[in-house]
Amino acid sequence: MTETIRTAIGNASAYLGEHPDEARYTDSLATARVEDGLRIRVDGPNGETLTTDMPGAVGGGDGAPSPGWFLRAAIAACVSSLAVMRAAQLGFEGFECEVEVDSESDDRGILGLDDAVPGGPLSLRIGIRMSGAAPDRLEEVARWAVDHCPVSDAMKRAVPVKVELLE
């Protein structure tokens, strides 16, 4: 599997090096629709789907993970993927990786009780457990993965957000 990943990354990198105008694109659309109360179904253009629900404390049904959990799950999956990709680029054999993500939040923000409190996480922790190389090489892979993961990157920097009311 390592060689397959390394070859694919090499091919993609070579192609984009020759065609930099094709590197930038609009990501696939995620469309959310209310199913029942605070239970929301999100669909993608190729049949992707996920369902969220909010905790009972705010009127949800507790029937699915919250959107915030999916954000943490997305970071964990993305950082894991990027770590595996980087380890493959570096030729690590037998590389293993586990990523855990948690955050600290203040519910006053999401409930609009204090405008000085953000609605989103106040802080984020990414814990990475890896094996298959020397500790200094693993630390290099961990930092590279977090730095290049699109999801953790969006959490680290101010990404412009445009709100449109659709008809």
Secondary structure, 3 states (H helix, E strand, C coil): CHHHHHHHHHHHHHHHHHCHHHCCCCCCCCEEEEEECCEEEEECCCCCEEEECCCHHHCCCCCCCCHHHHHHHHHHHHHHHHHHHHHHHCCCCCCEEEEEEEEECCHHHHCCCCCCCCCCCCEEEEEEEEECCCHHHHHHHHHHHHHHCHHHHHHHCCCCCCCCCCC
